Amino acid sequence: MALLEGCRHALEISVPVEEVNQETERVVDEIRQRVRLPGFRPGKAPASLIRKRFQGDIRQEVLEKLVPRFLQKQFEEENLNVVGTPSIKEVHFHEGEPLRFRAEFEVAPEIQLGEYRGIAVPYEEPKVSDEDVEKRLEEIRNQKAEYVNVEPRPLEQGDYAVVYLESLSGVEGEPIRQDEVMLHLGSEETLPAFTENLVGTSPGEQREFDVVYPEDHGQPRLAGKTVRFRAEVKGIRRKELPELNDEFAKDLGDFADLAELRDNIRKSIFREREYAAQQEAKTKIIDKLVDAHDFPVPEAFLDRQIEANVERRVRAMAASGVDIRNLKLDWEKVRTSQRDQAIRDVKASLILDRIGTAEQIDATTDEVDREVHRIARQERQPVAAIRMRLEKDGTLGRIASAIRTEKILNFLFEHARKEAS
């Protein structure tokens, strides 16, 4: 076996002439059984005539049978973990001679694990202040607010305007049409153009105006666009907040009083921050592992990773309203721009897999079952039906893989050396 570059290798394969002749005879006989030639009963045409009439077909079928068989045999003999599809070149196939060909292929890299326990990583236990609790409590209070209709009058700063909106130009695909959107005039979440053009209007009045969306707007469909809208004011509302008392706490759930609600909020914020801090620490651990391990990555793995990354981005764009039917991707440019990140992603995946194998970390049947039950509850479907679907589309295997990866990352975090940042 010859090493070409990185994970790419080559093999020169020779198939003995006896094997070639035997396979050729089998192929000739198969063709004789299935073809119909004038003047001959099925299966009775002379082999010489079959060889002459179907020379190209015989050659192709013999190659299709012998090349994979002998290539796989060589892979097994040399214990090669081949990835992707081999490329077959320099085929030498002549009557009365051995079949010779060259196969170029990639193999999974051999990873020599370095030290992965005790990796130094910045991490501090999160803290939750009284101010954090009160801020979250106020957010919950705002979520429970009621909006009361106000007698018709000209809109003012601070009003909640109920508006019919329709885009007239500037938006690709289907126009924006919202029968009843509520805009808080003058607030940070409302673009200034809406406030400037709606203040002073009364219910029943219409306005047409342009809205310039910032480049970093949350909806890619609108980011950086200038959209012309027709707006009709339908009403005005006033925001009324509930009182912060024990009754408010009881209405939110199984809380005895406001103090218990505050305690629950404190714990919830702590869990959120702890999760975020741990995820950040795990990301740093992965980065250090990737930097500490130098090995080539198969192009087949990179292509698969880049495709997965692009697919996730396209799904996110579609979810945000972008018409992906008009999306044209230059695959070579995408591959070039995504290559460095894909290399790191693939290396991280391979390293974590090796650590999982070394530490005998796997997803248990119970862990996978719990996730299947969670999905079934979420989708309100029978567990058996969900499991059948997940097995059929390959998702069950991905669920097990994701659980295993998370367990490996938890192991690495538990054994990391946490240092104050």
Secondary structure as GFF3:
##gff-version 3
##sequence-region A 1 421
A	DSSP	beta_strand	2	5	.	.	.	ID=ss1
A	DSSP	beta_strand	8	15	.	.	.	ID=ss2
A	DSSP	alpha_helix	17	34	.	.	.	ID=ss3
A	DSSP	alpha_helix	47	53	.	.	.	ID=ss4
A	DSSP	alpha_helix	55	77	.	.	.	ID=ss5
A	DSSP	beta_strand	82	92	.	.	.	ID=ss6
A	DSSP	beta_strand	99	107	.	.	.	ID=ss7
A	DSSP	beta_strand	120	122	.	.	.	ID=ss8
A	DSSP	alpha_helix	130	143	.	.	.	ID=ss9
A	DSSP	beta_strand	146	150	.	.	.	ID=ss10
A	DSSP	beta_strand	160	169	.	.	.	ID=ss11
A	DSSP	beta_strand	177	184	.	.	.	ID=ss12
A	DSSP	alpha_helix	192	198	.	.	.	ID=ss13
A	DSSP	beta_strand	206	212	.	.	.	ID=ss14
A	DSSP	beta_strand	226	240	.	.	.	ID=ss15
A	DSSP	alpha_helix	246	252	.	.	.	ID=ss16
A	DSSP	alpha_helix	258	292	.	.	.	ID=ss17
A	DSSP	alpha_helix	299	319	.	.	.	ID=ss18
A	DSSP	three_ten_helix	324	326	.	.	.	ID=ss19
A	DSSP	alpha_helix	331	358	.	.	.	ID=ss20
A	DSSP	alpha_helix	365	379	.	.	.	ID=ss21
A	DSSP	alpha_helix	383	392	.	.	.	ID=ss22
A	DSSP	alpha_helix	395	414	.	.	.	ID=ss23
A	DSSP	beta_strand	417	419	.	.	.	ID=ss24
###
